[in-house]
Each structure stands twice: as C-alpha cells, then as structure tokens.
Amino acid sequence: MNKADMNKIVKYYAQKHRQDLMREKLKNTIGKKCRICASLEGINYHNVRNEKHSPSRYQILKNAKDFVPLCWKCHRAIHFLIRSYKTSGKLHIGVLDSLLVKYLEYEAFKVKQSLE
C-alpha cells in the first residue's frame, strides 16, 4: 500500500470519528427518543418552526432549540400532515389521530414510570 492510499484511509477514519462525535453530541443535546412514540430507532431531527434548514448536523446543533427528535415514521407523518394542510387547508384526521394516540401512550408511560 502506498502513502496516498494510507492518507485516504486515515482521512476516512478521521471523518467517520468526527461524525460519530457529532452524532453523540446531538443525541445528548436534543434527545435520543422520538417525542411522539419514544422509539429509539431511526431518529431524525424535525425543525419545529418548519423552516427549510441545512441537513448539516452542525446547523442542527447550533439551533438545537428549534429541533425535536422524531423517529422516521413520526417524522414522515408530521411532514405528511403539514403538506396536506398546505395543499388542501385540511388536516388528515387518520394520521393526526394515530400521532396523538402514540403521544398520549408515551405520556402515560412516562407518568407510570415516575410513580414506580
């Protein structure tokens, strides 16, 4: 293996390490669980102001108060609701109901845990 190949490998792992550190910082600052259903899988960070934002983790961390952790399913559902409201002026009740049920179940779970 030549020196150029070694440099590429070192750069790759250095970048991966920086990304892992930033991912952990996001989880510790904004949260690790979906705010609606408490899932830990496939967490996305949703801009609560619904503004266009840079997908950069640095930008999300810089404006952490504007973001909430959502699993990919709840994140998709939220964006579906926003799009349907913007296009038709109506909320899709089925999607809204399922999100509310998940949220209420999660809140009840948190209360139950605090009582134990």
C-alpha positions in Angstrom: 0.0 0.0 0.0 1.4 3.4 -1.0 1.4 6.6 1.0 -1.5 8.1 -0.9 -3.7 5.1 -0.1 -2.7 5.3 3.6 -3.6 9.0 3.6 -7.1 8.3 2.2 -7.7 5.7 4.8 -6.6 8.0 7.6 -8.8 10.8 6.3 -11.8 8.4 6.0 -11.5 7.2 9.6 -10.9 10.8 11.0 -14.0 12.0 9.2 -16.0 9.0 10.5 -14.8 9.7 14.0 -15.9 13.4 13.8 -19.3 12.3 12.5 -19.7 9.8 15.4 -18.8 12.5 17.9 -21.2 15.0 16.4 -24.0 12.3 16.3 -23.4 11.7 20.1 -23.4 15.4 20.8 -26.8 15.7 19.0 -28.3 12.8 21.0 -27.1 14.3 24.3 -28.2 17.8 23.4 -31.5 17.3 21.6 -32.5 13.8 22.6 -32.3 10.1 21.7 -36.0 9.2 21.8 -38.9 10.1 19.5 -41.0 12.8 21.2 -44.2 11.1 20.0 -43.7 7.4 20.3 -40.5 7.1 22.4 -38.8 4.9 19.7 -35.0 4.9 19.7 -34.8 3.6 16.1 -34.2 5.9 13.1 -34.1 9.2 14.9 -34.4 12.4 12.7 -34.4 15.9 14.0 -37.5 17.9 13.0 -37.4 21.7 12.7 -40.4 22.8 14.9 -40.6 26.1 13.0 -41.0 24.1 9.8 -38.4 26.2 8.1 -36.1 24.9 5.4 -32.8 24.0 7.1 -29.4 22.7 6.2 -29.2 19.0 6.9 -25.8 19.6 8.5 -25.6 18.2 12.0 -23.6 21.4 12.9 -26.5 23.6 11.9 -29.0 21.5 13.8 -26.8 21.6 16.9 -26.3 25.3 16.5 -30.1 25.8 16.5 -30.9 23.0 18.9 -33.9 24.8 20.5 -35.7 24.6 17.1 -35.4 20.9 16.7 -37.1 17.8 18.3 -36.2 14.2 17.9 -38.7 12.1 16.0 -38.4 8.5 14.7 -38.6 8.3 10.9 -42.2 7.1 10.9 -43.5 10.0 13.1 -41.3 12.5 11.1 -42.9 11.3 7.8 -46.3 11.6 9.3 -45.7 15.1 10.6 -44.5 16.2 7.1 -47.5 14.5 5.5 -49.8 16.5 7.8 -48.0 19.7 7.0 -48.1 19.1 3.2 -51.8 18.1 3.3 -52.7 21.1 5.3 -50.7 23.4 3.0 -52.3 22.0 -0.2 -55.9 21.4 1.0 -56.3 23.5 4.1 -57.4 20.4 5.9 -55.6 18.0 8.3 -55.7 14.3 7.6 -57.6 13.1 10.7 -56.4 9.5 10.5 -52.7 10.4 10.6 -53.3 13.1 13.2 -55.2 10.6 15.4 -52.5 7.9 15.2 -49.9 10.5 16.2 -52.0 11.7 19.1 -52.6 8.2 20.3 -48.8 7.4 20.2 -48.1 10.6 22.0 -50.7 10.0 24.8 -49.4 6.4 25.2 -45.9 7.7 25.7 -47.0 10.4 28.2 -48.9 7.8 30.2 -45.9 5.5 30.1 -43.7 8.4 31.5 -46.2 9.1 34.3 -46.3 5.4 35.2 -42.6 5.2 35.3 -42.3 8.2 37.5 -44.7 6.7 40.0 -42.8 3.4 40.3 
